[in-house]
Amino acid sequence: MGDTTETTGNKKGASECSVYVAVRLRDIGGGNGICDVHDGKQLAIKDTERDEDKTFSFDRIFDSNATQEEVYNGVGKLVLHNAFEGYNGCLFAYGQTGSGKTYTLLGGQTGKE
């Protein structure tokens, strides 16, 4: 497929990258500072009971200010392009009820997104 750097920030081609994990954060705590994003790829979650951070790495992290267009360009566009090239593709949304899975995949009810 070629270089996917522009779309995903990942230099691997579609045939070399079978799983790409992106996370979209939703600020439901009113900016209480529980999550910190570093370099758009590492998520530090504060463990208040132990007074330490737990760090997780992903291919891409979208913060709560990310638009539908940014999420599409960062993840969906590559999956769609690969599907047109004959590769299988899947977007999978996982999370707690009410966390924004449907919104992330389909956008808002207004049709503007």
C-alpha positions as CSV (number, residue, x, y, z in Angstrom):
1,M,0.0,0.0,0.0
2,G,2.9,2.4,0.5
3,D,3.7,4.9,3.2
4,T,0.9,5.6,5.7
5,T,2.8,8.4,7.6
6,E,0.4,11.2,6.5
7,T,-2.7,9.4,7.6
8,T,-1.7,7.6,10.8
9,G,1.8,8.8,11.8
10,N,2.9,5.2,11.4
11,K,5.5,4.4,8.7
12,K,4.4,0.8,8.3
13,G,2.4,-0.2,5.2
14,A,-1.0,-1.9,5.5
15,S,0.5,-5.3,4.9
16,E,3.0,-4.8,7.7
17,C,0.6,-3.3,10.3
18,S,-2.2,-5.7,11.1
19,V,-3.5,-4.0,14.3
20,Y,-3.5,-0.2,14.9
21,V,-4.9,0.8,18.3
22,A,-6.3,4.3,18.7
23,V,-8.0,5.7,21.8
24,R,-10.5,8.6,22.0
25,L,-10.7,10.2,25.4
26,R,-13.9,11.7,26.7
27,D,-13.6,14.3,29.4
28,I,-16.4,13.3,31.8
29,G,-14.7,14.5,34.9
30,G,-14.7,18.2,34.0
31,G,-11.0,18.3,33.5
32,N,-10.1,16.8,36.9
33,G,-6.6,15.8,35.7
34,I,-6.9,12.1,36.1
35,C,-5.5,11.4,32.5
36,D,-2.4,12.9,30.9
37,V,-1.5,12.4,27.3
38,H,2.2,12.4,26.3
39,D,3.4,12.7,22.7
40,G,-0.1,11.6,21.5
41,K,0.8,8.0,22.1
42,Q,1.2,7.5,25.9
43,L,-1.6,7.8,28.4
44,A,-0.9,8.2,32.1
45,I,-3.7,7.6,34.5
46,K,-3.3,8.7,38.0
47,D,-3.8,6.1,40.7
48,T,-5.0,8.3,43.6
49,E,-4.9,5.4,46.1
50,R,-1.2,4.7,45.5
51,D,-0.2,8.2,44.4
52,E,1.4,7.0,41.2
53,D,0.7,6.9,37.5
54,K,-0.1,3.9,35.3
55,T,1.1,4.4,31.8
56,F,-0.3,2.8,28.7
57,S,1.0,3.1,25.1
58,F,-1.2,3.3,21.9
59,D,-0.6,4.0,18.3
60,R,-2.6,7.2,18.5
61,I,-4.6,9.0,21.2
62,F,-7.3,11.5,20.4
63,D,-8.2,13.9,23.3
64,S,-11.6,15.1,24.2
65,N,-11.2,18.1,21.8
66,A,-10.7,15.9,18.7
67,T,-13.2,16.4,16.0
68,Q,-14.9,13.7,14.0
69,E,-12.9,14.7,11.0
70,E,-9.6,14.3,12.9
71,V,-10.6,10.8,14.1
72,Y,-11.7,9.9,10.6
73,N,-8.4,11.1,9.0
74,G,-6.4,9.5,11.7
75,V,-8.0,6.0,11.7
76,G,-11.0,5.6,9.4
77,K,-9.5,6.9,6.2
78,L,-6.8,4.3,6.2
79,V,-9.2,1.4,7.0
80,L,-11.5,2.6,4.2
81,H,-8.6,3.0,1.7
82,N,-7.4,-0.5,2.5
83,A,-10.9,-2.0,2.1
84,F,-11.0,-0.5,-1.4
85,E,-7.6,-2.1,-2.1
86,G,-9.0,-5.5,-1.2
87,Y,-7.8,-5.8,2.4
88,N,-10.2,-6.7,5.3
89,G,-10.8,-3.9,7.8
90,C,-12.6,-3.3,11.0
91,L,-13.2,-0.4,13.3
92,F,-14.0,-1.7,16.8
93,A,-15.4,0.6,19.6
94,Y,-15.1,-0.6,23.1
95,G,-16.1,1.2,26.3
96,Q,-18.5,1.7,29.1
97,T,-22.2,2.4,28.4
98,G,-22.5,6.1,27.5
99,S,-18.8,6.6,26.9
100,G,-19.2,7.8,23.3
101,K,-18.7,4.6,21.1
102,T,-21.6,5.3,18.8
103,Y,-20.7,9.0,18.5
104,T,-17.1,8.1,17.6
105,L,-18.2,5.7,14.9
106,L,-21.2,7.6,13.5
107,G,-21.0,11.2,14.6
108,G,-23.7,13.4,16.1
109,Q,-27.4,13.4,15.3
110,T,-27.2,16.8,13.5
111,G,-25.7,15.4,10.4
112,K,-23.0,18.1,10.4
113,E,-20.3,15.7,11.5
